[in-house]
Structure formats: structure tokens, C-alpha cells
Amino acid sequence: MNIRRVIFLGPPGSGKGTQAEKLAKRMHVPHINVGGILRKEMSQKTTVGNTIAEYMKAGNLVPEEIAVNITCSRLSDIDSSEGFILDGYPRTIYQAEALEKAGTTVDVVFLLDVSSDVIVDRMSGRRCCPECGATYHTRCHPSVMGNNCEICNVRLIQRADDNPLTVMNRLDIYHEKTAPLIDFYNERGILYRIAGEQDSESIFSGICALLKFDNP
């Protein structure tokens, strides 16, 4: 199976970023974390970044054109024929169609299935480093440095979009806007469902098995 271009779908907090990063390293292809790109734009306080901040802090999707332009710009920086792992995009049918219109084909889409209760628990305990973006969890994966990042020794923060009320709003938007992508990619015969409530290593082993890779 010659798989080089992969998308990860799933609700916020389902573990897309973790699995995308692991798979990118395993396949030796770029990991395009669109959420991370948007947050970097926010940190630079550009006009676009300030617009992004308003939407993300409320748990809303950023405007379609911003998401499309930023993603297509990043894809244009790499040789997409060599492969990529796309995480956090597309989030709507419009964005998926924009990807196809740009001539970017996808080989496999992995959907991480996780219940809403588990999502709220995961995200309300999530902490991240404002410098390097490393993530931790107060219960499942605490930093050995306590409230500081293990990499930067910078104090960890809770993202504004990780508080429980905002998480519930994000989940509502996911079911309304992003869940239709399940049928979109299923109709193309490239969607694979993954039980996302397992531990990270079990999930990754299952992904590698589906791709017929050797044991990770």
C-alpha cells in the first residue's frame, strides 16, 4: 500500500496531533499542524492573527478563506507528491473541496472516534507551553517540571479554548460542520475509523497495522 498523503479527522482533543506527529516521523514526511500555524499567527499579533484569536478563543472555526489560504500556502512550500500528514484541516466540506480543487489528492483519512465526555475531561486538564507548543495533561501526562514545560522550563498555560464551556461549544461546531466530512471521505473509499479512547501507543499500532507498516 503506497500511502503518502494522510488526513486525521476527529473532535477537538481526540489525539489527532499526537498521532499525526508520530506517523509523520514514521513515514518521514512533513506534519502540517494547521492549528499550530494559526496559533503562531495569533502570537505574532498580525491583522489576520488578531482575527483568528477572536474566533479561536470563543471556540469557533476561523473564517473559511483564512483556513484555506494558510493551509494551501503551507502545502505549496513542500513537495506534496512526496507526502504529508495533515492535522486540523479540513474542518468543513468547503475546505475539503478547496483541497481537491487545488489538485491535492489524499490517500487515507483516519477518523479518531472519542466520546464527548472523554473529550471534555481530556481538554479541561490539558496544559501547553506558550513557547514550544508541547502539551501535557494534569492527570494523564503531567510535566516532570510541575507547572513548567520539560523542554523550555516556561510556565504552562491552559489555552483559552480548553475551558469546559468553550470545549462544549467546539464539540457542537464539530458535529455541525466537521462531522459531515465523515460521509464525504467515506464515499471516496478512503476513510478508516480508529477507536480513539485507547492509549496512544495502541492507537498508533492500529494505524500502522492498517497501513501495513512493520510494528512501530
Long-range contacts (C-beta under 8 A, 24 or more apart in sequence): 1-211, 1-212, 2-107, 3-27, 3-107, 3-108, 3-211, 4-29, 4-81, 4-82, 4-83, 4-84, 4-107, 5-80, 5-83, 5-84, 5-86, 5-104, 5-105, 5-106, 5-107, 5-108, 6-83, 6-84, 6-85, 6-86, 6-106, 6-107, 6-108, 6-109, 6-110, 7-86, 7-87, 7-89, 7-90, 7-106, 7-108, 7-109, 7-110, 7-185, 8-85, 8-86, 8-87, 8-109, 8-110, 8-112, 9-109, 9-110, 9-111, 9-112, 9-178, 9-181, 9-182, 9-185, 9-191, 10-111, 10-112, 10-113, 10-114, 10-196, 11-112, 11-114, 11-116, 11-119, 11-170, 11-171, 11-174, 11-178, 12-119, 12-123, 12-161, 12-167, 12-170, 12-171, 12-174, 13-114, 13-119, 13-122, 13-123, 13-126, 13-167, 14-112, 14-113, 14-114, 14-119, 14-196, 15-112, 15-114, 15-196, 15-200, 15-203, 16-87, 16-88, 16-112, 17-87, 17-88, 17-135, 18-200, 19-110, 19-112, 19-200, 19-203, 19-204, 19-207, 20-85, 20-86, 20-87, 21-85, 21-87, 22-200, 22-204, 22-216, 23-85, 23-204, 23-207, 24-84, 24-85, 26-208, 26-213, 26-216, 27-83, 27-85, 29-82, 29-83, 29-84, 29-85, 30-78, 30-83, 30-84, 30-85, 31-84, 31-85, 31-87, 32-71, 32-74, 32-75, 32-84, 32-85, 32-86, 32-87, 32-89, 33-87, 33-88, 34-67, 34-70, 34-71, 34-74, 34-86, 34-87, 34-88, 34-89, 35-87, 35-88, 36-88, 36-133, 37-70, 37-71, 37-74, 38-62, 38-66, 38-67, 38-70, 39-133, 41-70, 43-130, 56-160, 56-161, 57-160, 57-161, 57-166, 58-161, 58-166, 58-169, 59-161, 59-166, 59-167, 59-169, 59-170, 59-173, 60-169, 60-173, 61-91, 61-92, 61-173, 61-177, 64-92, 64-94, 64-95, 67-91, 67-95, 68-94, 68-95, 68-98, 71-95, 71-99, 72-98, 72-102, 75-102, 75-104, 80-104, 90-181, 91-177, 91-178, 91-181, 92-177, 92-178, 92-180, 92-181, 93-180, 93-181, 93-184, 96-181, 96-184, 96-185, 106-185, 106-190, 107-190, 108-190, 108-192, 108-210, 108-211, 109-181, 109-185, 109-190, 109-191, 109-192, 110-192, 110-194, 110-207, 111-182, 111-191, 111-192, 111-193, 111-194, 112-194, 112-196, 112-203, 113-193, 113-194, 113-195, 113-196, 113-197, 114-196, 114-197, 115-197, 116-168, 116-171, 118-197, 119-167, 119-171, 120-164, 120-167, 120-168, 120-171, 123-162, 123-164, 123-167, 124-162, 124-163, 124-164, 124-167, 126-158, 126-159, 126-162, 127-156, 127-157, 127-158, 128-156, 128-157, 128-158, 128-159, 129-154, 129-156, 129-157, 130-154, 130-157
